[in-house]
């Protein structure tokens, strides 16, 4: 814990985070914070970075080298490989000499003094760890403590494994100690690069970044990591500034040739959304806990999160996500539902509570019904909605049978909230003999995605699902009141893309089914202001 007296010191310290994992002279590029990078979940960052091969870090590593401009990419890669080999061989020699790969034990046997201060005494140099001659290693615990909290997130733990961060930091600094002990023979100190030559005069210099690259190779071998320690650059920074770490992540991915690219059409207009939020009394549309979470975001975080929602597949399910969809569904209800105490039917809510929550704010005397088949998701849904004041009823039956549960012309609105894709997938799974009722939905999701991808790629998806899909819509329209609306929404989850969902198909679920719906005689599509037809569909009976 940090005492109140120390809090300002820590805040000032955070503003000078170094640009590399183990610091050295260059300070953190604070312009990354000013560029308003979209804040990415830390789990996404470490997962992506862990997939970058050691040699692919060459260009990123050299971007921190003062002499970088004197090399071409071929030479950078060549020198990176030699530095990694040097670090790996040095680690293997250590293991053989000391009979252990434990960096803490090796440090002790070498006579190194390891200390764990909160932060560096020199406030002008912000580091995560450092080696001080002749035999001192400091591991700064403020960074360790923050990163340890992030390790509790499941996606982070899955990507990084059971990593002991102090050991990694010590391992890195061990290499720098060994460099000093072996400076006349170790490659990173003996290799000299010719900077210039004039007649008999020449200037040859060591390349400082090679020591850092070798230290990465050394620590990776000693800790036996399946990924490069360079991942820690962004991870450790994230504890201080998620936006800065997200900018660093984008830079790393770009240098590695793995820049995340998306052709997603914007979910919404960011400028209009920001203005709407500013004009809205959020006390009237967010529950207290949601409002508190939103208010705890800085203005920069709010902007970054909303910008990301508008432009990239969804992967941040914070209060920003809640606020965005609460606003959209309240606007949809206002445009399409007129009576007091309406009855709203949602098809395939799963475990999502977006609609019942929005309906509570819209009119807490409403009656909400969902046709939900999957047993596990239904149990989660009931648990998550037990506290709501609206009348909630779950029909554990196929929505095709909805006329068994409602008389004709009795429902005020029907909602497909990100469930059109689920309907299509369920139709295909039933034909393939897969049980989508009793199975864990997320365990079988990869198989569902493969099936629908294959049908789409083979151009047989329409033939396979159109008749069943239209039958379901017709049954739903039968219980909808004349003048009532069937509202369908869709958006892209990054999770499904990561599982292999075809991006073209995933983005165009509603454009795919729209031509089919024109064959219906009970309803016609209407365009509603501020709702992009790419992501929204309104059928009026």
C-alpha positions as CSV (number, residue, x, y, z in Angstrom):
1,X,0.0,0.0,0.0
2,X,1.1,3.6,-0.6
3,X,0.6,6.2,2.1
4,X,-1.2,9.4,1.3
5,X,2.1,11.3,1.7
6,X,3.7,9.2,-1.0
7,X,0.7,9.4,-3.5
8,X,1.9,12.6,-5.2
9,X,5.4,11.2,-5.5
10,X,4.0,8.1,-7.2
11,X,1.8,10.2,-9.6
12,X,4.8,12.3,-10.6
13,X,6.8,9.2,-11.0
14,X,4.2,7.7,-13.3
15,X,4.6,10.6,-15.7
16,X,8.2,9.7,-16.4
17,X,7.8,6.0,-17.2
18,X,10.7,4.8,-19.3
19,X,10.2,3.7,-22.9
20,X,11.8,0.4,-22.5
21,X,11.2,-2.5,-20.1
22,X,14.3,-2.0,-18.0
23,X,14.6,1.7,-18.6
24,X,18.1,3.0,-19.5
25,X,18.3,6.6,-20.4
26,X,15.3,7.1,-22.7
27,X,12.1,8.2,-21.0
28,X,8.6,7.0,-21.9
29,X,7.3,8.7,-25.0
30,X,4.6,10.7,-23.4
31,X,3.4,11.9,-26.8
32,X,1.7,8.5,-27.0
33,X,-0.6,9.6,-24.3
34,X,-1.3,12.9,-26.1
35,X,-2.2,11.1,-29.3
36,X,-5.4,9.7,-27.6
37,X,-4.8,6.1,-28.6
38,X,-7.7,3.8,-28.3
39,X,-7.4,2.0,-25.0
40,X,-7.1,-1.7,-25.6
41,X,-7.8,-4.4,-22.9
42,X,-4.5,-5.5,-21.4
43,X,-5.4,-9.1,-22.1
44,X,-5.6,-8.4,-25.9
45,X,-2.3,-6.6,-25.7
46,X,-0.3,-9.4,-24.1
47,X,-2.0,-12.1,-26.2
48,X,-1.1,-10.4,-29.4
49,X,2.4,-9.4,-28.3
50,X,3.2,-13.0,-27.1
51,X,2.7,-14.2,-30.6
52,X,5.6,-12.1,-32.0
53,X,8.7,-14.2,-32.6
54,X,12.0,-13.1,-31.0
55,X,13.6,-12.0,-34.3
56,X,10.4,-9.9,-35.2
57,X,11.3,-7.6,-32.3
58,X,14.4,-6.4,-34.2
59,X,12.9,-3.2,-35.6
60,X,11.2,-2.2,-32.4
61,X,14.4,-2.8,-30.4
62,X,16.5,-0.8,-32.8
63,X,14.0,2.1,-32.9
64,X,15.4,2.9,-29.4
65,X,19.0,2.9,-30.6
66,X,20.7,6.3,-31.1
67,X,22.6,4.9,-34.2
68,X,19.6,3.3,-35.7
69,X,19.7,5.4,-38.8
70,X,23.0,3.9,-39.9
71,X,21.5,0.4,-40.4
72,X,19.2,-1.1,-42.9
73,X,16.6,-3.7,-41.8
74,X,18.7,-6.6,-43.0
75,X,21.6,-5.5,-40.8
76,X,19.2,-4.8,-37.8
77,X,17.9,-8.4,-38.1
78,X,21.3,-9.9,-38.4
79,X,22.6,-8.0,-35.3
80,X,19.5,-8.9,-33.4
81,X,20.0,-12.6,-34.0
82,X,23.6,-12.4,-32.9
83,X,22.7,-10.5,-29.7
84,X,19.9,-13.1,-28.9
85,X,22.4,-15.9,-29.5
86,X,24.9,-14.2,-27.2
87,X,22.2,-13.8,-24.4
88,X,21.0,-17.4,-24.8
89,X,24.5,-18.9,-24.6
90,X,25.4,-16.8,-21.6
91,X,22.3,-18.0,-19.8
92,X,23.2,-21.6,-20.6
93,X,26.7,-21.1,-19.3
94,X,25.2,-19.7,-16.1
95,X,22.9,-22.6,-15.6
96,X,25.7,-25.0,-16.1
97,X,28.1,-23.1,-13.8
98,X,25.6,-22.6,-10.9
99,X,23.4,-25.6,-11.3
100,X,20.2,-23.6,-11.4
101,X,18.2,-21.4,-13.7
102,X,16.7,-19.5,-10.8
103,X,17.9,-15.9,-11.3
104,X,17.5,-15.0,-7.6
105,X,19.7,-17.9,-6.6
106,X,22.2,-17.1,-9.3
107,X,22.4,-13.5,-8.2
108,X,23.1,-14.7,-4.6
109,X,25.8,-17.0,-5.7
110,X,27.4,-14.3,-7.8
111,X,27.5,-12.0,-4.8
112,X,25.0,-9.5,-6.1
113,X,23.0,-7.5,-3.7
114,X,19.3,-7.4,-4.7
115,X,17.1,-4.7,-3.2
116,X,13.4,-3.9,-3.7
117,X,12.7,-0.2,-3.2
118,X,9.4,1.3,-4.2
119,X,10.9,3.7,-6.8
120,X,14.3,5.1,-7.8
121,X,15.7,7.7,-5.6
122,X,16.7,9.8,-8.6
123,X,13.2,11.1,-9.7
124,X,14.6,12.1,-13.1
125,X,15.2,8.4,-14.1
126,X,12.1,6.2,-14.1
127,X,13.0,2.5,-14.3
128,X,11.4,-0.8,-13.6
129,X,14.8,-2.4,-12.5
130,X,18.4,-1.4,-12.8
131,X,22.0,-2.7,-12.3
132,X,24.4,-0.5,-10.5
133,X,28.0,-1.1,-10.5
134,X,29.7,-2.9,-8.9
135,X,27.2,-5.5,-7.7
136,X,23.8,-4.0,-7.0
137,X,20.4,-4.8,-8.6
138,X,17.3,-2.7,-7.7
139,X,13.8,-4.0,-8.6
140,X,11.3,-1.2,-8.2
141,X,8.2,-2.5,-6.6
142,X,5.7,0.1,-7.6
143,X,5.8,-1.2,-11.1
144,X,5.8,-4.8,-9.9
145,X,2.8,-4.2,-7.6
146,X,0.7,-2.7,-10.4
147,X,1.5,-5.4,-12.9
148,X,0.8,-8.1,-10.3
149,X,-2.8,-6.7,-10.1
150,X,-3.1,-7.0,-13.8
151,X,-1.9,-10.6,-13.7
152,X,-5.1,-11.5,-11.9
153,X,-7.1,-11.0,-15.1
154,X,-7.8,-14.4,-16.8
155,X,-6.7,-13.4,-20.3
156,X,-3.4,-12.0,-18.9
157,X,-2.7,-15.1,-16.9
158,X,-3.5,-17.3,-19.8
159,X,-1.1,-15.4,-22.1
160,X,1.8,-14.8,-19.7
161,X,1.5,-18.0,-17.6
162,X,2.7,-18.2,-14.0
163,X,5.2,-15.4,-14.4
164,X,7.2,-14.1,-11.4
165,X,7.9,-10.6,-12.5
166,X,10.7,-9.8,-10.1
167,X,12.6,-12.9,-11.3
168,X,12.3,-11.7,-14.8
169,X,13.6,-8.2,-13.9
170,X,16.5,-9.7,-11.9
171,X,17.4,-12.0,-14.8
172,X,17.6,-9.1,-17.2
173,X,19.9,-7.1,-14.9
174,X,22.0,-10.2,-14.2
175,X,23.1,-10.1,-17.9
176,X,24.3,-6.5,-17.5
177,X,26.3,-7.5,-14.4
178,X,27.9,-10.4,-16.4
179,X,28.6,-8.0,-19.3
180,X,30.7,-5.9,-16.9
181,X,32.5,-8.9,-15.6
182,X,33.2,-10.2,-19.1
183,X,33.5,-6.9,-20.9
184,X,36.7,-7.9,-22.7
185,X,35.3,-11.1,-24.1
186,X,31.4,-11.0,-24.3
187,X,30.2,-10.2,-27.9
188,X,27.9,-7.3,-26.9
189,X,31.0,-5.4,-25.6
190,X,33.6,-6.6,-28.1
191,X,31.5,-6.0,-31.3
192,X,32.3,-2.6,-32.7
193,X,30.6,-0.9,-35.7
194,X,32.4,1.5,-37.9
195,X,30.6,4.9,-37.7
196,X,32.9,6.7,-40.1
197,X,36.2,6.5,-41.8
198,X,38.4,9.3,-43.2
199,X,41.7,8.0,-44.6
200,X,43.6,6.2,-41.8
201,X,41.2,7.6,-39.2
202,X,38.0,5.7,-38.2
203,X,35.5,5.8,-35.5
204,X,34.2,2.4,-34.2
205,X,31.5,2.2,-31.5
206,X,29.6,-0.4,-29.6
207,X,25.8,-0.6,-30.2
208,X,24.0,-0.1,-27.0
209,X,20.8,-1.7,-28.0
210,X,22.6,-5.0,-28.6
211,X,23.1,-5.3,-24.8
212,X,19.4,-4.9,-24.3
213,X,18.5,-7.5,-26.9
214,X,21.0,-9.9,-25.5
215,X,19.6,-9.3,-22.0
216,X,16.2,-10.2,-23.4
217,X,17.6,-13.4,-24.8
218,X,19.3,-14.2,-21.5
219,X,16.3,-13.6,-19.4
220,X,14.0,-15.6,-21.7
221,X,16.3,-18.6,-21.6
222,X,16.8,-18.4,-17.8
223,X,13.1,-18.0,-17.0
224,X,12.2,-20.4,-19.9
225,X,9.6,-18.1,-21.4
226,X,7.7,-19.1,-24.5
227,X,7.5,-15.4,-25.6
228,X,9.9,-12.5,-25.8
229,X,10.4,-10.4,-22.6
230,X,9.8,-7.4,-24.8
231,X,6.1,-8.1,-24.1
232,X,6.8,-6.6,-20.7
233,X,7.5,-3.2,-22.2
234,X,3.8,-2.6,-22.8
235,X,2.5,-4.7,-19.9
236,X,4.4,-2.9,-17.2
237,X,3.5,0.5,-18.7
238,X,-0.2,-0.5,-18.7
239,X,-0.2,-0.3,-14.9
240,X,0.5,3.4,-15.1
241,X,-1.2,4.5,-18.3
242,X,-3.4,2.1,-20.3
243,X,-3.5,4.6,-23.1
244,X,0.2,5.0,-23.3
245,X,0.6,1.2,-23.2
246,X,-2.0,0.9,-26.0
247,X,0.1,3.3,-28.1
248,X,3.2,1.3,-27.4
249,X,1.4,-1.9,-28.4
250,X,0.4,-0.3,-31.7
251,X,4.0,0.7,-32.3
252,X,5.2,-2.8,-31.5
253,X,2.7,-4.5,-33.7
254,X,3.6,-2.1,-36.6
255,X,7.3,-2.8,-36.3
256,X,6.6,-6.5,-36.2
257,X,4.5,-6.3,-39.3
258,X,1.5,-7.5,-37.4
259,X,-0.4,-4.2,-37.2
260,X,-4.0,-4.8,-36.3
261,X,-6.1,-3.7,-39.3
262,X,-9.8,-3.5,-39.4
263,X,-12.1,-2.7,-42.3
264,X,-15.1,-2.4,-39.9
265,X,-17.6,0.2,-40.9
266,X,-18.1,2.6,-38.1
267,X,-20.7,1.5,-35.5
268,X,-21.6,5.1,-34.9
269,X,-20.6,8.7,-35.4
270,X,-18.2,9.4,-32.6
271,X,-18.7,13.2,-32.7
272,X,-22.5,12.9,-32.5
273,X,-22.2,10.3,-29.7
274,X,-19.9,12.6,-27.7
275,X,-22.3,15.5,-28.0
276,X,-25.3,13.3,-27.0
277,X,-23.5,12.1,-23.9
278,X,-22.6,15.7,-22.9
279,X,-26.3,16.7,-23.3
280,X,-27.7,13.7,-21.4
281,X,-28.3,13.5,-17.7
282,X,-26.6,10.2,-17.1
283,X,-28.2,9.9,-13.7
284,X,-31.4,9.1,-15.5
285,X,-30.1,6.3,-17.6
286,X,-27.4,4.6,-15.7
287,X,-27.8,2.6,-12.5
288,X,-25.7,3.9,-9.6
289,X,-22.9,1.3,-9.9
290,X,-22.7,1.9,-13.6
291,X,-22.6,5.7,-13.2
292,X,-19.9,5.4,-10.5
293,X,-17.7,3.3,-12.9
294,X,-18.2,5.8,-15.7
295,X,-17.4,8.8,-13.5
296,X,-14.2,7.2,-12.4
297,X,-12.9,7.3,-15.9
298,X,-10.8,10.3,-16.8
299,X,-12.1,12.5,-19.7
300,X,-9.4,11.1,-21.9
301,X,-10.4,7.5,-21.0
302,X,-14.1,8.3,-21.7
303,X,-13.2,9.7,-25.1
304,X,-10.9,6.8,-26.0
305,X,-13.4,4.1,-25.0
306,X,-16.2,5.7,-26.9
307,X,-14.0,6.2,-29.9
308,X,-13.0,2.6,-29.8
309,X,-16.7,1.4,-29.6
310,X,-17.5,3.5,-32.7
311,X,-14.6,2.3,-34.8
312,X,-13.4,-1.2,-33.8
313,X,-14.8,-4.6,-32.9
314,X,-16.0,-4.7,-29.3
315,X,-13.8,-6.1,-26.6
316,X,-14.2,-3.6,-23.7
317,X,-17.3,-4.3,-21.7
318,X,-16.9,-1.5,-19.1
319,X,-19.4,1.2,-18.3
320,X,-18.6,2.8,-21.6
321,X,-20.2,-0.2,-23.4
322,X,-23.2,-0.1,-21.1
323,X,-23.7,3.6,-21.7
324,X,-23.5,3.3,-25.4
325,X,-26.0,0.6,-25.8
326,X,-28.3,2.0,-23.1
327,X,-28.5,5.2,-25.1
328,X,-29.1,3.4,-28.4
329,X,-31.8,1.2,-27.1
330,X,-33.6,4.0,-25.2
331,X,-33.7,5.9,-28.5
332,X,-35.0,2.8,-30.3
333,X,-37.7,2.3,-27.7
334,X,-38.7,6.0,-27.9
335,X,-39.0,5.8,-31.7
336,X,-40.9,2.5,-31.8
337,X,-42.9,2.0,-28.6
338,X,-45.7,4.3,-27.6
339,X,-48.0,2.6,-25.1
340,X,-47.5,2.7,-21.4
341,X,-46.4,-0.6,-19.7
342,X,-45.5,-2.2,-23.1
343,X,-44.8,-5.9,-23.6
344,X,-41.5,-6.5,-25.2
345,X,-40.3,-9.9,-26.5
346,X,-36.6,-10.6,-27.0
347,X,-35.5,-13.5,-29.1
348,X,-32.4,-15.3,-27.8
349,X,-31.2,-13.0,-25.0
350,X,-28.7,-15.6,-23.9
351,X,-27.2,-14.2,-20.7
352,X,-27.2,-10.6,-22.0
353,X,-29.2,-8.1,-19.9
354,X,-28.9,-5.0,-22.2
355,X,-32.6,-5.1,-23.1
356,X,-34.2,-5.7,-19.7
357,X,-31.8,-3.0,-18.2
358,X,-32.8,-0.5,-20.9
359,X,-36.4,-1.4,-20.5
360,X,-36.2,-0.7,-16.8
361,X,-35.0,2.8,-17.5
362,X,-37.5,3.3,-20.3
363,X,-40.6,2.2,-18.4
364,X,-40.2,0.1,-15.2
365,X,-43.8,-1.1,-15.5
366,X,-43.0,-2.9,-18.7
367,X,-43.4,-6.6,-19.2
368,X,-40.3,-8.3,-20.7
369,X,-40.3,-11.8,-22.1
370,X,-37.4,-13.7,-23.7
371,X,-37.5,-17.0,-25.7
372,X,-34.2,-18.6,-24.5
373,X,-33.2,-22.1,-25.3
374,X,-29.7,-22.6,-23.9
375,X,-30.0,-23.8,-20.3
376,X,-26.7,-22.4,-18.9
377,X,-27.2,-19.0,-20.5
378,X,-30.8,-18.9,-19.2
379,X,-29.6,-19.6,-15.7
380,X,-27.1,-16.8,-15.9
381,X,-29.8,-14.5,-17.3
382,X,-32.2,-15.2,-14.5
383,X,-29.5,-14.5,-11.9
384,X,-28.5,-11.2,-13.6
385,X,-32.0,-9.9,-13.8
386,X,-33.4,-11.0,-10.5
387,X,-33.1,-7.5,-9.0
388,X,-34.9,-5.6,-11.8
389,X,-38.3,-4.2,-11.1
390,X,-39.8,-5.0,-14.6
391,X,-41.9,-8.1,-15.0
392,X,-39.5,-10.7,-16.5
393,X,-40.6,-14.0,-17.9
394,X,-38.3,-16.5,-19.6
395,X,-39.8,-19.0,-22.1
396,X,-37.5,-21.9,-22.4
397,X,-38.7,-22.9,-25.8
398,X,-37.9,-22.4,-29.5
399,X,-39.1,-18.9,-30.6
400,X,-40.7,-20.7,-33.6
401,X,-43.3,-21.9,-31.0
402,X,-44.0,-18.4,-29.7
403,X,-47.7,-18.6,-30.7
404,X,-48.1,-21.2,-28.1
405,X,-47.2,-18.6,-25.5
406,X,-48.8,-15.4,-26.9
407,X,-52.0,-14.7,-28.7
408,X,-51.8,-13.0,-32.1
409,X,-51.3,-9.2,-32.1
410,X,-50.4,-9.0,-28.4
411,X,-46.8,-7.9,-28.2
412,X,-45.7,-4.2,-28.5
413,X,-42.2,-4.8,-29.8
414,X,-39.9,-7.7,-30.7
415,X,-36.1,-7.4,-30.3
416,X,-33.3,-9.4,-31.8
417,X,-30.3,-7.8,-29.9
418,X,-27.2,-9.3,-31.5
419,X,-29.0,-12.6,-32.0
420,X,-29.7,-12.9,-35.7
421,X,-26.3,-14.5,-36.0
422,X,-27.2,-16.9,-33.1
423,X,-30.4,-17.9,-34.9
424,X,-28.5,-18.7,-38.1
425,X,-25.8,-20.6,-36.2
426,X,-28.5,-22.6,-34.2
427,X,-30.2,-23.6,-37.5
428,X,-27.0,-24.9,-38.9
429,X,-26.1,-26.7,-35.6
430,X,-29.4,-28.4,-35.5
431,X,-28.9,-29.8,-39.0
432,X,-25.4,-30.9,-38.0
433,X,-26.8,-32.8,-34.9
434,X,-25.2,-30.4,-32.4
435,X,-27.0,-29.8,-29.1
436,X,-27.2,-26.0,-28.5
437,X,-29.7,-26.3,-25.7
438,X,-27.8,-28.3,-23.0
439,X,-24.2,-27.6,-24.2
440,X,-22.0,-24.8,-22.9
441,X,-22.6,-22.2,-25.7
442,X,-19.1,-20.8,-25.5
443,X,-17.5,-24.3,-25.7
444,X,-19.3,-25.1,-28.9
445,X,-19.0,-21.6,-30.4
446,X,-15.7,-22.4,-32.3
447,X,-17.5,-25.3,-34.0
448,X,-20.5,-23.1,-34.8
449,X,-18.3,-20.5,-36.3
450,X,-16.6,-23.1,-38.4
451,X,-19.9,-24.4,-39.7
452,X,-21.3,-21.0,-40.7
453,X,-17.9,-19.9,-42.2
454,X,-17.9,-23.0,-44.4
455,X,-21.4,-22.4,-45.6
456,X,-20.6,-18.8,-46.4
457,X,-17.4,-19.7,-48.2
458,X,-19.2,-22.3,-50.2
459,X,-22.0,-19.9,-51.0
460,X,-24.6,-22.3,-49.5
461,X,-25.5,-20.3,-46.4
462,X,-28.7,-18.9,-47.9
463,X,-29.9,-22.3,-49.0
464,X,-29.1,-23.8,-45.6
465,X,-30.8,-21.3,-43.3
466,X,-33.1,-18.9,-45.2
467,X,-36.3,-20.9,-45.0
468,X,-35.9,-21.6,-41.2
469,X,-35.0,-18.0,-40.5
470,X,-38.0,-16.5,-42.3
471,X,-40.3,-19.0,-40.6
472,X,-39.0,-17.8,-37.2
473,X,-39.6,-14.2,-38.2
474,X,-43.1,-14.9,-39.5
475,X,-44.0,-16.6,-36.2
476,X,-42.7,-13.6,-34.3
477,X,-44.6,-11.1,-36.4
478,X,-47.8,-13.1,-35.9
479,X,-47.8,-12.1,-32.2
480,X,-46.7,-8.5,-32.8
481,X,-49.4,-5.8,-32.7
482,X,-50.2,-4.0,-36.0
483,X,-48.0,-0.9,-36.1
484,X,-45.5,-2.6,-33.8
485,X,-41.8,-2.9,-34.6
486,X,-39.4,-5.8,-34.8
487,X,-36.0,-4.3,-34.1
488,X,-32.7,-6.2,-34.9
489,X,-29.2,-5.0,-34.0
490,X,-25.8,-6.4,-34.7
491,X,-22.2,-5.5,-33.9
492,X,-18.9,-7.2,-34.0
493,X,-17.2,-8.8,-31.0
494,X,-13.5,-9.1,-31.3
495,X,-13.7,-12.4,-29.4
496,X,-15.6,-14.0,-32.3
497,X,-13.0,-12.7,-34.7
498,X,-10.3,-14.2,-32.6
499,X,-12.1,-17.5,-32.8
500,X,-12.0,-17.3,-36.6
501,X,-15.3,-15.7,-37.6
502,X,-15.1,-14.6,-41.2
503,X,-14.8,-10.8,-40.9
504,X,-16.8,-10.1,-44.0
505,X,-19.7,-12.3,-42.8
506,X,-19.4,-11.1,-39.2
507,X,-19.8,-7.5,-40.3
508,X,-22.6,-8.1,-42.7
509,X,-25.1,-10.3,-40.8
510,X,-28.0,-7.8,-41.3
511,X,-27.1,-6.9,-44.9
512,X,-27.1,-10.6,-45.5
513,X,-30.7,-11.3,-44.3
514,X,-32.2,-8.0,-45.4
515,X,-33.0,-9.2,-48.9
516,X,-34.7,-12.3,-47.5
517,X,-36.9,-10.2,-45.3
518,X,-38.3,-8.4,-48.4
519,X,-40.2,-11.6,-49.1
520,X,-42.4,-11.1,-46.0
521,X,-45.9,-9.8,-46.4
522,X,-46.7,-8.9,-42.8
523,X,-44.1,-6.2,-42.3
524,X,-41.9,-3.7,-44.2
525,X,-38.6,-2.2,-43.3
526,X,-38.4,1.4,-42.1
527,X,-35.2,3.6,-41.8
528,X,-35.0,5.3,-38.4
529,X,-32.9,8.4,-38.0
530,X,-29.5,8.0,-36.2
531,X,-29.6,4.2,-36.7
532,X,-27.2,2.9,-39.4
533,X,-28.9,0.1,-41.5
534,X,-25.5,-1.6,-41.5
535,X,-26.1,-2.4,-37.8
536,X,-29.8,-1.9,-37.3
537,X,-33.0,-3.2,-38.9
538,X,-36.6,-2.0,-38.2
539,X,-39.6,-3.9,-39.5
540,X,-43.0,-2.3,-39.0
541,X,-46.0,-4.6,-39.0
